[in-house]
Structures are given as C-alpha cells and as structure tokens.
Amino acid sequence: MTQRARLQWNGQAASEVIRQAAARGALLGAEYVLAESRKRVPIEEGTLERSGATSVDPRRRTAAVSYDTPYARRVHEDMNARHDLGRSAKYLESVLPQSADTVQALIAAQVRRALR
C-alpha cells in the first residue's frame, strides 16, 4: 500500500515572520540596554537621562540606543569628570558587553514565540 503526503513550504512567509520577530526582540534588547545605561548616566538635572531613546530598523535588522542632548557625547567620553557614586562616563558603552547575553536571549525568545 502506497501512502502519499503533500508538503507546502512557505519559506518566504516563514522568513518574514522570523525577521519581524527578530526586530521585536532587537527593540526589547535595546530597551534593556537603555534601562541598564540609565542606571549609570551622570545626573545633574536628569535631562541627559530622560533624553535616552531606542529605535529599530527592521530592514537592516539593527537596533540603537541613543542619548539626545548637545552634551551627551562629551559626558560619555570625558573620563576625567567626577560623577556621583555609581554614575560614570562610558555609561552606554560599558553596559553593552554585560548586556549581550540578555539581548541575545530576548531576540531568541521572540523568534521562538513567532515560530509556534
């Protein structure tokens, strides 16, 4: 007795679902990095901390964290400035290596969820 099976492959649709899920995960990862960096941002009036934002470009599959004040770059790079305890220069750069595993897990979780 011969059995037949039919398989329909929706590769393009599956790829698009994965891309969208990865973009959602990247945004969640960027939000995580932003939250962690806000814990280190030097605070005078809180303007710099409040200027933090995230963005994602789903086509390029990239996410970004930025601080938008005229002095954000200077504060980030000035290793000689004095800051309150727990606050420091390199407030964004320093959290990236420590956040990598969490960001990867957030992206992977979104992709897994989309493939259910």
Backbone bond lengths (Angstrom), bond angles and torsions (degrees), N, CA, C in turn:
res aa  C-N    CA-C-N  psi(-1)  N-CA   C-N-CA  omega(-1)  CA-C   N-CA-C  phi
1 M - - - 1.438 - - 1.528 108.78 -
2 T 1.299 117.43 131.90 1.453 123.71 -178.03 1.516 109.44 -100.94
3 Q 1.315 115.33 132.83 1.461 120.16 175.96 1.505 108.95 -109.69
4 R 1.313 114.79 143.86 1.453 119.63 179.11 1.517 108.97 -118.94
5 A 1.274 113.55 146.76 1.469 119.92 175.89 1.515 108.05 -134.59
6 R 1.299 115.25 147.21 1.451 119.98 179.07 1.525 107.68 -119.43
7 L 1.284 115.00 133.59 1.459 121.02 -179.41 1.519 108.40 -123.09
8 Q 1.312 114.78 129.06 1.453 119.30 175.43 1.518 107.53 -112.82
9 W 1.316 116.08 120.22 1.465 121.81 -177.78 1.523 108.51 -98.67
10 N 1.310 115.56 121.34 1.457 122.07 178.84 1.522 108.95 -110.79
11 G 1.305 115.68 58.60 1.457 121.74 -174.68 1.514 113.96 -59.89
12 Q 1.333 116.88 -43.27 1.465 118.90 -179.43 1.526 111.19 -66.06
13 A 1.310 116.69 -42.19 1.471 120.12 178.94 1.527 110.37 -64.78
14 A 1.325 116.57 -41.98 1.466 119.77 179.07 1.521 110.94 -64.16
15 S 1.328 116.28 -41.43 1.466 119.75 178.48 1.518 111.38 -61.85
16 E 1.322 117.03 -40.15 1.462 120.73 179.47 1.529 110.95 -66.20
17 V 1.314 117.53 -40.98 1.471 121.40 177.33 1.526 109.79 -61.26
18 I 1.313 116.57 -41.96 1.469 120.61 179.27 1.528 110.43 -65.74
19 R 1.328 117.70 -43.16 1.468 120.56 178.61 1.527 111.47 -60.43
20 Q 1.318 116.44 -44.61 1.464 120.21 179.74 1.532 110.89 -64.40
21 A 1.312 116.86 -41.55 1.461 120.65 178.91 1.524 111.03 -65.40
22 A 1.328 116.61 -40.62 1.467 120.31 178.41 1.522 110.40 -63.69
23 A 1.326 117.42 -38.31 1.467 120.69 177.79 1.529 110.75 -65.27
24 R 1.342 117.03 -41.31 1.478 119.81 175.82 1.526 110.32 -61.77
25 G 1.328 116.06 -43.37 1.458 120.19 178.83 1.515 111.92 -64.12
26 A 1.330 116.53 -39.14 1.472 120.18 178.37 1.525 110.74 -64.19
27 L 1.325 117.00 -39.26 1.466 119.73 177.16 1.523 110.63 -65.36
28 L 1.319 117.31 -42.93 1.473 119.99 176.34 1.527 110.56 -61.13
29 G 1.327 116.56 -40.37 1.457 120.58 177.48 1.516 111.72 -63.43
30 A 1.326 116.88 -42.32 1.466 120.55 178.36 1.530 110.21 -63.93
31 E 1.320 117.02 -39.56 1.464 119.85 178.03 1.531 110.98 -64.64
32 Y 1.326 116.45 -35.82 1.462 120.21 176.22 1.535 110.74 -64.46
33 V 1.333 115.79 -46.72 1.471 120.34 179.01 1.531 109.80 -61.50
34 L 1.316 117.56 -41.82 1.465 120.85 178.00 1.527 110.67 -59.81
35 A 1.316 116.80 -46.38 1.471 120.25 -179.71 1.524 111.23 -61.18
36 E 1.339 116.21 -41.98 1.465 119.51 179.54 1.526 111.28 -68.33
37 S 1.319 117.42 -38.79 1.464 119.68 -179.34 1.525 111.26 -70.11
38 R 1.329 117.21 -31.15 1.465 119.88 178.04 1.529 111.85 -63.24
39 K 1.307 116.92 -23.60 1.463 120.87 177.43 1.526 111.42 -71.72
40 R 1.346 116.88 -16.60 1.471 121.67 -176.35 1.519 113.63 -113.55
41 V 1.316 117.52 -11.01 1.463 121.02 -177.51 1.525 109.84 -60.40
42 P 1.324 117.93 128.81 1.469 119.65 174.81 1.538 109.61 -60.10
43 I 1.324 115.44 138.23 1.463 119.98 -176.30 1.515 110.44 -119.40
44 E 1.295 115.70 124.12 1.464 122.59 167.79 1.524 106.76 -110.15
45 E 1.334 114.89 -62.98 1.460 121.02 179.28 1.523 112.09 -117.00
46 G 1.310 117.88 -8.82 1.452 122.00 -179.24 1.523 114.34 93.03
47 T 1.329 117.17 -1.46 1.464 120.83 -178.25 1.524 111.26 -63.29
48 L 1.319 116.60 -44.88 1.460 120.58 -179.76 1.528 110.09 -61.61
49 E 1.301 116.97 -47.55 1.464 120.77 -179.60 1.531 111.26 -59.28
50 R 1.311 117.40 -43.89 1.469 121.50 -179.21 1.525 112.51 -69.10
51 S 1.324 117.90 -20.54 1.461 120.28 -177.73 1.529 112.62 -79.79
52 G 1.321 118.26 -6.41 1.461 121.39 -179.34 1.521 111.28 -64.06
53 A 1.315 115.87 141.02 1.464 121.28 -179.00 1.522 110.17 -151.24
54 T 1.319 114.98 160.38 1.462 121.29 175.75 1.519 109.15 -120.30
55 S 1.319 115.20 156.71 1.457 121.09 174.05 1.523 108.27 -151.53
56 V 1.321 115.55 159.21 1.461 120.56 178.58 1.528 108.38 -139.43
57 D 1.318 114.86 142.19 1.456 121.81 173.92 1.527 106.62 -115.23
58 P 1.338 117.57 98.46 1.465 119.98 -174.86 1.532 113.85 -63.20
59 R 1.311 117.07 -31.02 1.472 119.40 -179.94 1.525 111.47 -67.02
60 R 1.311 115.97 -40.67 1.473 119.79 -179.58 1.525 111.22 -90.28
61 R 1.316 115.99 -6.57 1.471 122.46 -177.51 1.519 111.82 55.01
62 T 1.332 114.39 49.37 1.462 120.62 177.72 1.518 109.78 -130.00
63 A 1.309 115.09 152.81 1.457 121.86 175.15 1.521 107.46 -129.57
64 A 1.325 115.60 155.72 1.465 120.23 -178.34 1.517 110.28 -137.88
65 V 1.314 113.94 151.24 1.460 122.68 171.86 1.520 105.46 -122.09
66 S 1.309 116.47 132.61 1.463 118.88 -178.78 1.522 110.59 -142.00
67 Y 1.304 114.24 157.17 1.464 122.92 172.20 1.516 106.13 -120.79
68 D 1.316 116.73 130.57 1.456 121.02 -169.35 1.526 112.18 -118.68
69 T 1.303 115.68 74.53 1.464 121.23 169.47 1.530 106.37 -132.72
70 P 1.309 117.57 158.33 1.469 119.34 179.76 1.533 113.01 -60.61
71 Y 1.308 116.74 -22.57 1.468 120.04 -175.49 1.532 113.18 -109.01
72 A 1.308 119.44 5.63 1.467 121.96 -176.67 1.524 112.17 -56.99
73 R 1.323 117.39 -46.95 1.465 120.67 -178.69 1.526 110.91 -64.04
74 R 1.322 116.52 -43.75 1.469 120.03 -178.55 1.527 110.57 -62.10
75 V 1.317 116.84 -44.99 1.468 120.65 179.87 1.524 110.09 -64.45
76 H 1.330 116.88 -39.55 1.460 120.94 -179.37 1.525 111.58 -64.24
77 E 1.314 117.06 -37.77 1.459 120.99 -173.24 1.525 114.98 -92.70
78 D 1.324 118.85 -17.29 1.468 121.51 -174.68 1.528 111.21 -78.46
79 M 1.326 114.99 95.44 1.466 120.70 -178.44 1.530 112.63 -76.43
80 N 1.321 118.32 -8.74 1.460 121.37 -178.98 1.526 113.50 -96.07
81 A 1.296 117.60 -9.03 1.469 120.46 -179.08 1.527 109.95 -73.24
82 R 1.310 115.16 150.35 1.468 120.93 176.75 1.520 108.89 -96.14
83 H 1.333 114.46 138.65 1.463 119.76 -178.86 1.521 108.94 -134.98
84 D 1.331 115.81 162.33 1.461 121.28 176.05 1.527 110.04 -60.37
85 L 1.327 115.87 158.38 1.461 122.35 -179.80 1.534 110.06 -55.12
86 G 1.323 116.64 130.10 1.457 122.03 -179.83 1.512 114.15 87.89
87 R 1.309 117.12 -10.58 1.472 122.60 179.57 1.514 107.75 -106.38
88 S 1.341 116.74 144.58 1.459 117.34 -175.69 1.522 112.04 -160.17
89 A 1.320 113.74 164.57 1.460 120.37 167.92 1.528 106.37 -65.24
90 K 1.295 116.71 167.40 1.474 121.96 -178.30 1.524 110.66 59.42
91 Y 1.337 116.05 31.01 1.461 121.83 -176.65 1.523 112.73 -61.40
92 L 1.303 118.02 -26.29 1.466 120.36 177.62 1.527 110.54 -95.32
93 E 1.296 116.33 -49.61 1.467 121.39 -177.93 1.527 112.11 -58.19
94 S 1.310 117.32 -37.43 1.465 120.44 -175.07 1.528 113.46 -70.97
95 V 1.321 118.61 -23.55 1.468 119.27 -179.25 1.524 112.70 -86.15
96 L 1.318 117.92 -16.94 1.463 119.77 -175.59 1.532 113.30 -60.48
97 P 1.321 120.28 -50.83 1.472 118.50 -179.86 1.528 112.50 -62.37
98 Q 1.314 116.52 -35.32 1.466 120.42 -178.41 1.525 112.26 -75.61
99 S 1.323 117.58 -18.29 1.461 122.58 -176.81 1.523 113.40 -98.73
100 A 1.307 118.19 -9.94 1.470 121.67 -171.68 1.527 112.76 -56.00
101 D 1.313 118.28 -46.50 1.469 120.40 -178.31 1.522 111.40 -63.49
102 T 1.322 116.91 -41.07 1.462 120.74 179.69 1.523 110.65 -66.38
103 V 1.318 116.97 -43.06 1.470 121.06 179.07 1.529 109.96 -61.96
104 Q 1.312 117.30 -44.94 1.469 120.35 178.27 1.525 110.87 -60.99
105 A 1.322 116.95 -40.78 1.469 120.76 179.36 1.529 111.17 -65.45
106 L 1.321 117.50 -38.33 1.461 120.45 178.43 1.534 111.22 -64.67
107 I 1.313 116.52 -41.71 1.469 120.48 178.36 1.528 109.87 -65.59
108 A 1.321 116.59 -46.93 1.463 120.73 -179.00 1.523 111.07 -61.01
109 A 1.307 117.89 -39.83 1.465 121.49 -179.82 1.527 110.81 -63.47
110 Q 1.327 117.28 -39.47 1.457 120.14 178.57 1.526 111.05 -66.87
111 V 1.309 116.99 -39.88 1.469 120.45 178.89 1.518 110.02 -66.35
112 R 1.333 117.65 -45.51 1.480 120.73 177.60 1.522 110.72 -57.76
113 R 1.326 116.15 -45.63 1.469 120.80 -178.67 1.525 110.45 -61.31
114 A 1.323 117.43 -39.67 1.468 121.04 -178.82 1.534 112.32 -68.97
115 L 1.312 117.07 -26.32 1.462 120.46 -176.92 1.517 113.58 -89.97
116 R 1.290 117.54 3.27 1.476 119.89 178.74 1.497 111.37 -72.18
